[in-house]
Amino acid sequence: MLKRALLGIAGLFVILVAVLVVRTLMVPPLPPAETASADNSHAEQAARHLSEAVRFKTVSHQTGAAPEEIAASHRAMTGFRNWLSETYPAFTKATTREIAGGYSLLFTWKGTDPSLKPILLMSHFDVVPVVPGTESKWEEPPFSGKIAGGYVWGRGTIDTKGSLVAMVEAANLLASEGFRPARTVMFAFGHDEELGGDEGNTQIAAMLKQRGVELAWVADEGGVIGEHLLPGVSAPVALIGVAEKGYISLRLTARAQGGHSSMPPAVAETAIGRLSRAIDRLDRAPFDSEMEGTSRHMIEGLAPAVPFLRRMVFANMWLFEPLVRGTLEKSHSGAAQLHTTISPTIIEGGTKENVLPPEASAVVNFRIHPRDSAEKIIDHVTQAVDDPEIDIEPLPGIREASKVSNVNGPAYRTLTRVVKESFPGIVPVPNLTVGGTDSRHYLPLTDNVFRFIPVRMGPGDLARFHGTNERISVENMGEAVGFYLRLMKELGPEKDEAAS
């Protein structure tokens, strides 16, 4: 009996191993890099134009900034708009231009087939400020646009004047050759994305909605070309955002009887103590992590780009999902793909070191996973804190997570094919965009938004985003132009997203 049982177990084990190996061998191999060729013929011109674009200090200032600073930015935005028209005459002639919110731009390049829904390519030309006192830490002045060491340096090169220049560069080249896309292409360039887009893309989206425009799909910032960003993946990975997390901030306020610090109650009974306990309870009640939808598609899409044993894991998520989930949860970026995140960002309480404050408050920011909702966040926090003496108040600016775009439809297939043609040996995978983009304003006009710009970023580049020494390589600018050239040529009727 025991022998038969052991033989049965051994047989099941052999079958299991066979299934794992067969499923692994079914993963298509990466095409050799030499089968694709990058087009860098326009790199130097694109880099030179980006250099000029960076010199416009189109900074988005927060509310309360000095009027002269805001006025200077608006002058720069007007200058940038005029520069676009002068630098790209063929693009200007081929398109119609509209202005929204005073400075944001909508260009429409009419296609040859009016029955096809338009697509919208997005970027923004406002930039975040350079942190005062950090200017000397830049290898090149942040608004110089200097080309040195094979890079264009300056604020906005990554976020996102680089992709904007590449788009217009490509369209101008095509228009100068007499090319006209089959499908209408719209270009929305926001001037206040860093502030939420309320005056720019919000108005453009409302304008298009009023006209009854339906978009086949939208492409905006979000994902990039990651190089060595994912453990064990040596090939470059195109992280294409197919969904975007939502956003909610809650203010937690604790109240207690104040008084002199020489005669305090128990720490847990003070406002600060009560608030601290609430935050600790919230930390001990994280949101569920699950490998589903976008995160699962991402891991399965990476299978061709990893060594055999890891490929076996990625190709057999039905068995190894807990292992992969546990690995992702060990990194901040990986964990953010799996669940709603909790981030205490502001804490206030007390005005003097020997006085117990009668009130203390904290703001906690949550980035909402598509499986959750703002209402669910509030309920979760209320239950976790479990203290009637803590007031929980939602702050303005709530937005739900976006719908998930179709990764099996023709629009996504077209986009991924163009990515592969433009970047040798690349692996395109769907991704969850954890930050906010202006593309959310267009969700009423389309079911498909793809968040990706053709910018290469390695581990050392992540700190450059909104940080010091922002830059993009001259070679990458040529690749980006080639990407948009191919994309605009591929927008024929057989790729119509409405057919999906």
N, C-alpha and C positions, 0 to 999 in steps of 0.2 A: 504493500500500500504506500509506504513512504517513498519507495523508489519510483512508483508511478507518479506520485505527487511531485517529486523533484523533477522528473522528466517533463511533466506538464508545465511546471514553472519555467524550466529551461526553454521549452518550446515557445511559451508566451514571450519570454525575454528575447528570443531570436526574432520572433515576429515583430516585436516592438522596435528592435534595432533596425530591422529591415525597412519598416515603415519610415523611421527617422531618416535613414540613409537615402531611401528613394525620394522622399519629399525634398531632401537637401539637394540631391542631384538634379531635381526638376527646376531649381532656381536658375534662371538664365544668367550666363556669365556676363561680366562687363565687357563691352566692346573694347578692343585695343585702342589706346589713345591715338595711334597714328591714323585710325580711320576717320577721325574728325580733324578739322583744321580751324584754328582761330583766325579771324580776320582782323588784323591790326593795321590795315592800310590807312585808316583814318585816325589813328591814335594821337599823333602829334597835333593835328588841327583841333581835335576834340579837347585835348589837354590844354591847349592854348586858350580856347574859348572858355573852358571851365575856370582857368586862372583869372580871366577877366570877370567872370560871374561872381567869383568869391570876393572880389574887391568891393562889391556893393554890400554895405553893412546893413543887410535887411534883417535886423534883430527884432524878435518878438519880445516886447517888454511886458512884464506882469502889471496888473492894475496897481496904480500908485507910483509908477515910474515918473520921473521928471518930464514935464511937457516937452522940453527941448529934446530929450532923448527920443521920445515917441515921434516928434516931428522929423528928426534926423532920419529915423528908420523909414518913415513914409516917403521922404525925399529919395532915399535909396531904392525903395520899391518902385517908385515912378521911373527912376533912372534905369533900373533893371528891365522894366517893361519896354522902355524905349530902346535899350540895348538889344533885346531879343529881336525887335523889328528890324533894326539896322544890320544885325549880324546874320540873320537868316531871311534874306529877301524872298527866296523861292517858297519857303514855308509860309511867310507872311502873305504872299500873293495867292497861294493855294488854299488858304484857310480864311474863315471869318472869325473875328475876335470879338468877344464880349467881356465886359468888366463887371465883377460882382464885389460888393462890399468895399468899393473904392479902389481895390488893388488886385484882388484875385482874378485869374484869367481863365476863360474858356475859349479854346480854339476848336473849330469844327472843320474837318477835312471831308467833304462829301464824297461818298463812294459811287461807283458806277452802277450798283444795284440797290435802288432804294427799298427793295422788299426785305433786305437783310437788316436785322437790328444792329445798331451801332455798338462799338466797344468804346470804353473809356480808359485812357491811360492817364495815370495821376502822378503828381509829384508836388513838392512845395518848395518855395524859395525863401521862406522865412527861416531863420536859424536861432538857436538858443544863444544867450550871451556867453561871452568868455568870463569865467569867474574872476572878479577883480583880484589882482595880486598874483595871478598865475601866468600872466603874459610872458614873463621871462623864462618860464619853463618850456615854452614852445621852441622847437628847433628852428622854426621859421615863423615870422610874425603871423598871427592868426587870420588877418584879413589881407595878407599880401598876395595870396594866390601864387606864391613862388613855386616854380618848377625846379626841383633839385633832387639829385639822387634817384631819378626815375619816378618821382612822385609829384603830384600837385598837392600842395599843403594849404590848409586853411579851414576855417569854420564853414561847414556846409558841404564839403567835398563828399562826405558819405551821406549826410542827412540834410537835404537830398538833392542838392544842385548837381551832383555828379550824374545821377540818373536822368534828371531833367534835361541837362545839356545833351546827353546821349540820345534821348528821345528826339529832341528837336533837330539835332545834328543829322540823324538818320532820315527824318521826314524831309528835311531840307535837301539832302542829297537825292532822295527819290523824286521829289517835286521838280528839282532842277533837271532831271532826266526825262520829265514828262510823265512820270508814273502817277497813277491814280489808284487808290485801293479799291477793291471790289466792295468792301464794306465801309461805311462811314466810320471814321476814327475821330473821336473827341479827345482833347487834351485838357485836363483840369489842373491848373497850377495855383495852389493855395498860398495866401500870404499870412495866414494866422493858424496854421496847423499846430504849432507848438503851444497855442493857447486854446485849442479845442475846435478850431474851424468854424466858430459860430457866425462870423461875418463873411467868410469866404465860401468854402464848399457847402456849408449848410444852405446858403442862398443859391448857389449854382444848382444843387440837387432840387431845391424847391422850384426853381425856374424850369428845369427839365420836366419835373413832374407835372407842372401846370400845363406844359405843352403836350403832355401825353407821351413823352419819350419812354420807351422801354429799351433797356440795354441788354445786349447778349451777355456781356460780362465786363468786369472792371478789374484793372491791375493797378495796385498801389504798393507802397513800401510795406515792409514787415519782415519777410524772410530774405536771406542773402545766400551767397555761395560760401559755405563753411569749409574751411580747410583745417583739418586736424582739430576740429571743435568737438567731435564725438569720439569717445574712447574706442580704440580698436579699428577705427574707420580711416584708412589712409587715403581713399579717393576723395576728391572734392564732392560736396553734397549741396545740391540746390534745395534749400528749405523753403518750400512754397506754402505760405500761410493760406489755409482753406477755411479757417475760422478765427475769430478774434474774441479774446476774453472780455467779459463785461467789467463794470467798475462800480464800486460803492464804498463810501466812507461812512463810518459810524462814530459819533461822539459818545463816549462813555463818561458820565459825570457822577462822582460820588460826593455826598454831602455828609457833614458831621458837625458836632458842636466844636467850634474853635476855642481858643484859649491860650493861656501861657504855656510855653513848652516845659516849664518847671513842674507842672502838675498834670501830666498827660494821662489819658486813658490807655488801655492796651493798644498796641500799634494797629491791630486789626480793626479797631473801632475809630481810628482817625480817617479823615478823607483820603489821605495819600495811601495809608495802609489798605483801606477798602478797595481803592482803585488798583493798587498793585496786585492784590489777591484776585481781582476780576481779570486782569490781563494774564496772570498765571493760569487761571482756570481756562481761559480761552486758548492759551498755548497748549494746554493738555487735552484739548478737544479739537484736533485738526479735522478737516473735511476728508471724506473718503477718497482714497486714490484708486483709480481703476484704469486698466489697459483696455480702452475701447475706442472705437471710431478712429479719430485722427491719430492718436498716439500709437494705436495698433498698426494702422496702415504705414506709419512712419518706420516702425521697427521692421515690418515685413519688407518694406521697400529698400531697406539698407542691407538685406541679406546678400545681394550680389557683391557687395563692397567689403565684406569681412572674411577673415580666414575660415577654413572649413568647419572647425568645431563650433565657432560662434555662429556661422551660417546655419548649422544644424539647429542651434537654439532658436535663431530668428525665424527659420522656416517651419518651426514646429511650436508655434505659440500656444496651441491647444494643450501642450504639455508643460512648456517652460515659462508660461506667462508669469507665475509668481516670482521666479528667479529674475526675469527681466525687470519686472516692476520694482523689486527690491533694489536692483542695481541703479535704476533711474532715480529712485528716491534718495539715493546717497548724494546726489548733486543738486544744487539749487535750481539750475536750469532744467534738469530732468524732472525733478519733482513738480515744477511749475506746469509741466505738460499734463500732469495726471490729476491735479486737483485745484480747487479754489485756494488761493494763498491768503495768509493772514499777516499783515504788516503794521505794527504800531509805528506811527510816524510823527505824532506830535503829543507832547505831554505838558500839562500846565498845572501849577498849584503852588501856592505859597508866595509871600512877598518879603518875608523877614525870617532870619534864621531862628529866632526865639518865639515865633508865633505859630500856633497850629492853625492851618488854613481851614475855613469852614467848607471849602469846596476844592475839588481837584478833578481834572478832566484829561482825557486822552482821546486822540483821533486814531482810529484803526482803519487801514485801507485794505480792501479785499478785491482781488482780481477774480472775477466770477468765471468758473469753468462752464462750458456750454451745457453740462448736465444740470447745473444749479440755476438759481434765480435770485434776484434781490430779496424777494420775500422769504425765500428759504434761508438766506444769509442772516436776516434779522431774527428769524425764529431760532436758528442754530446758536447765535450769540446769546440770545435771551436765556435759552436753556443752559448753555455752558456757564454763563456768569452766575445765574441762579441767585440773584441778590436783589430784593425789592428796593434796596436803598441805592441802587445804581440805575440812573436814567440812561436809556439807549435811544439816541436820536440820529436818524438818517440825515446826512448832509446833502445839499444840492449837488447835481451832476451825476445822478445815477444813470447808468446805462446797462442794459442786459447784454449778455453774451450774444454774438451774432449767430445766425444760422450757419450750418456747415455746407460749404460748396460741394458740388458733385465731382468726385474724383474719377468717376467712370464715364463722364460725358465727353463730347468732342472738344469742348473748350480747353479742358485740362489736358487732354491728349495733345492738342495742338501746342499748347504752352510747353509741355514737357518735351515734345519733339524738337521744338526750336531751341530749348535749353541744351539738349544733347548735341544738336548740330553746332551750337555756338561755343561750347566749352568741352574740350577733349576729355573723355573719360569720366564725365560727371554722372552723379546719381541723383535724379530728382525724387524727392519724397514730400508727401504732405506734412504739414506742420501746423501747430496751434500758435498763433501770434499772441504773446502774453501782454504786449503793450497795446496802446490805442492808436488808431490811424483815422484819417479823414474818410476812408472808404466806407465807414459805417453810415455816413450820411446818404449813401446811394443804395442801401439795402432795399428800400421800397421799390427801386427801379429794376432790380435784377435779383436772381437767385444765386448768382455765382460771382464771388469776389475772390481774387487771387492776390495775395500780398507777397510780392517778391520783386527785388531789384537786383540786377546782375553785377553786384559788387562783391569782390572777394574779401573775406575776413578770416583771419586766423586768431588763435588765442591771444596774441599780443595786441590785436586790433580792437577787441571788445571795449577796452578802457578808453579808446579814442572816440567812441560814440558818445556825443554830448560832453566829451572830455578834452584833455590836452593832446596836441599833436594829431588832430584829425587830418587824414590824408587819403588819397587814392592813387594807385599807380597809373602811369601813362599807358602802360600796356593794357590794364584793365579798362581804361576808357575806350580804347580801340575795340576790345571785346564787347563792351556794352553797346557801342554803336552797331557792331555787327549783329548783335542779338536783336536790336530793334529793327534793323533793316530786314532781317529774315522774318520777324514777327509780322510786320506790316504787309509783307508779300504773301503771307500765308492766310490772310483773312478772306478766304473765299466762301462760297455758299455751302460747300460740303462740310465746313467747320461750324455751321450755324448752331449755336447752343440751343436754339429753339427746337432743334430736331431731336434732342435727347429726351 
